[in-house]
Structures are given as C-alpha cells and as structure tokens.
Amino acid sequence: MKILIVTDMEGCAGVLNHDDWVMPAGRYYEKGQRILTEETNAAIAGFFDAGASEVLVVDGHGMGGIDPELLDERAMVQRGRHPGGFLGELDEGYAGMAFVGQHAKAGTPFSHITHTQWFNYIDLAINGVSIGEYGQCVLLGMERGVRTFFAAGELALTHEAAELTPGVVTVAVKRGLLPDGLDHLDAEQYRAAKLGAVHCAPKQARKLIYEGARKAAQRLKSDPTSFQFPQIKPPYIRTARFRRDGDKPAWQALDRHESSLTEIIQMPYTPVR
C-alpha cells in the first residue's frame, strides 16, 4: 500500500505566524521545519503501523519545509521540479494521498495564515467550486485515480476537506480566531490580517495525527471507496480573482480546458479583459 503525503507548513500546531516561522529569513524557520517534519513523522508512523508498504513525502511548501535529516528513515522525500509538474510522481500505483500541515484556502473565516498559493488571491474556482491548495492537489489526484484519505492541519482546513472530499479522515491541530470578508485589502494587508489562532501543544498534535493517520490508513486498506472524489466533471472552467498587489491593480482570470484537470490547474492565467 503506497501512500503519498503532501506537506505544507502554515497549518502546523506551533507555527505562530507567517514571516517568522515559514520564510527562510524568519527567526524561527528552522523550528518551523522541525515542527512540520515531526508532524509528518507522526503520520508516517501511523500509516506504516496500519500496513503501508511505502511512503513518499512531497515537500509542498514553496520555500521548503521538510528537514530531511529529521525525517522518518522509512519514508522518501521529493523536492524540486518533476517533468510531470507538481505531483507528477502521483499515479494509480498509489493507494491514497494524505496532507500534513495544510491551511485553508483564501477567504476562509476563522482560519490562520489564510491564503491560496500567496496572499494576492481572493478566490480560485473550477466549475464554480472554490478551491485552495488542498483542492488543487485533490483534483490532480482524482484525475489519476488516487483518493485523498487523510488531512491534518488547521480546523478550517478540516471543514474544507470534509466538504470537498467526503469520507476523508481529518485532524485539527489549531483553530483561527478571526473572521474574513476582507476582499478590500491588498495582498500585504491580507498577509498581516489573519494571524490569531489557538494551537494544540505540538506533542499533543503529533499524538492526534498518529491516531488519525493509523485509522485512516486502516480504512483505506479495507474500504477505499469510502473516500469520495469531488463531483467536478469536464469541461473545466477555471476562474480566479486577485487582490491589488503593490503597484498591480486587482484583476480576474478565466480559462477553459475540455478534458484535463492537470492542464487547467497548471496552465498560466488568462486575464479577463
């Protein structure tokens, strides 16, 4: 039973803000890497204890989040460009896809360090279904026949995951304190706007992740169809709205692909004139 884990940093317990904890120049960046790697190790342990034969960790944080020296030696880690694009390694040979350290999409109320890709997004949608980074990965997996079965991160992300991928096992390790409705802010203002949260202690977060991962993998092995795919069918229409970002004004984009989620997700944006 091969499992692929997508990791991010902003959804981890103990990652308290963006600039100090998830940026390489931040004063706590190495601590942030350790926190993420230990949460990932908890999931890896749960998966192997439930019968996984192989685990690949895809470091999905833009600046890098996994510390390879601290990673569970039973797992492998992927970083850098793949000829097939992001998640190019993912194929039908994997039994399932999981997430650790994941945050909610842009515009989500009561989320922490809220964004999609970066803080300039207001919303991203395919066929009218609003998605963030979690949703983009899920759809890439769906096109390749790989089900999403586990997601750990902030509480708002677990709600997002349950709505998009019914049946997914989720673990919440922190909860955001602030509402949203902030479409009028520019990118830098939005970057600073959603930094309040209540966190589990990291040790407790790891216990919760281990138990959730073990139970999720047991169910993946015994009843994989209990993890459902999103109900999105071709042709695919992608819409995006962006905030004012420095000297660049707010703008919108519209793109279409007749048959491929991989193509529509990874193609450049076409501005709406």
N, C-alpha and C positions, 0 to 999 in steps of 0.2 A: 504494500500500500504506500505509494509515493505521495508526498504532500509538499506543496509549495506555500511558503509563508511570505507575504508582502509586509514589510515593516515601514513604519514612519516614526517620528519622534514626538510630535506635538500632543498625541493622545496618551502618553505615558503618565502614570502617577509619579509626582515629584518633579516633573518638568513644569516649572512655575511660570515661565514666560517665554516669549519667542527669542528675543535678541541675546539674552544671557545664556540660554540653555541649548538652542538648536542651531546656532550660527557658529562657524569655526572660530570667529574672533570673540565669541562670548566667553565670559569669565568662568562659566560652569559647563561649557560644551563637552569636555571630557567626562564630567559626571553624567551629563545627559546621555552620552553614548553608553556609559556603563549601565545606567538605568534601563535603557532600551534593550541592551544585549541581555541583561538579566531577565527582563520580562519575556524576551524571545526564548531564552533558555528554559523558562518555566513551561512555555507552550511546547517546545521541542520534547521535553521530558514527558509531558502528558501524552503527546502523540506516540512516542515510542512505547510508553507503558501500555498504550491501547492497541499496539500491533503494527505501527508504522514500520516500513522497511527502509525508507529513505526520506530525508527532509532537505529541501533546498530553501535557503533564505535569500530572498531578493531584497536587497537594501534599497528601499524606495524613497528614502529621504534625499532631497535634492543635493545637499552638501555631504551626504554620507552620515549614517547613524550607528551602524554596527561596528563594534570593536572586535576585529577578527580574533585577537588573542584571547578574548574572554568567551568566545562562542563555544557552545557545547561541541565537543570534538566529534560527535556522531553526525553533525549536520555539515552541509556545504553552504557557502555564501557566494552570491553573484553580485558583482558591481561593475559598472561600465556598460558601454554600448553593446547591444546584441544585434546581429544582422536582421533579425525579425522585428526590431523595435522593442519598446518596453513590454516585458513579459513574453518576449519572443521564445523563451525556453518552454513556456507552458504549452502542453499538448495533451492529447487524450490518454497518454500514459500516466498522467497524474490522477489520483483518486479524488483530490479535492484541493481547494485553495483556502488559506486562512490569512488573517490580518492581526498584527500586533502593533500597538502604539498609534492607532488610527484616530484621526479627528473628524469632526463633522464638516459638511460642505458649507460654502459661503452662504450667508444669510440665515443660518440656523440659530434660533433663540436658545439661550441658556447653554451655549457651547463655549469652548475655551480655545483661544488662539485660532479663531474661526477663519477659514479660508478654503479656497479651491486652487490648487497649484500655487497661487500667490494672492496677495491682498487686493489685487486690482479687479478680481471677479466679483460681479454681483450675482450672476446665476449662469449655469450651464445646463442645458436640457437636450435630450434626444427623444424625438417623437412626443414632446411635451412632458416627459418625465424628468424632473430636476435631479441632477446627479452631481456628486463631487468626485474626489479621488477614489473613494471606495467604489462608487458606482461605475466609474470608467473601468477599473480593474475587473469588476464583476462581469461587465459586458464583454470584455476581452476573453474572460474565461468561458462565458456562456457560448460564444461563437466557436470555441474549441472543445465544447462538451465537458468542461470542468466545473463542478459545482462549488459554490462558496459555502463552507460549513461552519466556520468559526470566525469571530471578530471580537477582539479586545481593544478597548480604548475608552474614550470619554462616554458618559451616559447618553449624550445627544447622538453620538455615532451609533450606539446600540439601537436606538429608536429608528434611525435612518436605515440601518442594516435590516432590521426586522420587517420594515415596510417594503424594502426593495427585494429582499431575498427571504421570503417566508420559510421558517424552519431553522434558520441559522441559529447556532448557539452563540450567545454574546456574554461578555463580561465587562462590566463598567468599573473603572478604577478611579474616576474623578467625575465631578459634575460642574459645569459652568454656572455662574451666578447671574449673568447679565442677559437681558433681552436683546433683540436685534432691531429690525426696522430702521437700518442705518444706510439705506441706499444713497442718501445725500452726501455721505462722507467720501473724501478722496481716499486713495489707496493707503497713504501714510496715516491718515486719521483712523481708518478702519483697522490698520495694523495695531494701533495702540488702544483700541476701544474694547476688546473682549479678553481681558487678562485676569478676570476674577474667577476663582474656582475653589472647590473643596476637594482635597485629594485623599485617597487611601494612603496609609503608610506603604512605602514600596515593598516591604517584606510581606505585608498582607496582600497587596496587589498580586505578587507572584504566586501566593497560595491560591488565590481565586482563579488566576489564569491557568495554573496547572490543572486544577479540578475541572474547570470548564473545557479545557483542551482535551483532557482524557475522555470525558463524557462525549464530547463532540466526535472524536475520532472513533469511539466505540460505535456510535450510531451510524457514522459514515460507512463503517465496515459492514454493519448488519442491515442497514436500511438507507442506502444512498439516495433513493428517490424522495425521501422525506425532506431533503433540502431542495427548494424550488428555485427555478430560474425566473428572472424578471419577465414580465409579459410585454416585450417590445419586439415588433415584427418589422421586416423590411417593407418598403424602402425607408431609409433612415434620414430624418431631418434633424440637423443639429443647430440649435440657436444658442447664442451667448450674449451676455450683457456685461460690459466692463465699466468700472469707475474712472473718473478723472484720475490720472496718474502723473504727477509732476506737470509738465507742460502739455501732456497729451490729454485732450478732452475725452469725456465719456463717449463710448461707441458701442455698436452692436454688430453681430456677425450672423450669417446664415449660410449653411452648407447642406448638401444632399449627397447621399450615395445610395445606389439602388439595391446593394446586396451585402456590403461588408461593414460590420461594426468596427473591425480593426482599422479599416481605412478612414471611416468617418471620425473616429476618435483621434487618430494621429495626423490627419491632414491639417495644413495651415488654415487659419480662419480667413474667411472672405468677408470683408466689411460690407455692411448694408449701406448703400448709397442713399 
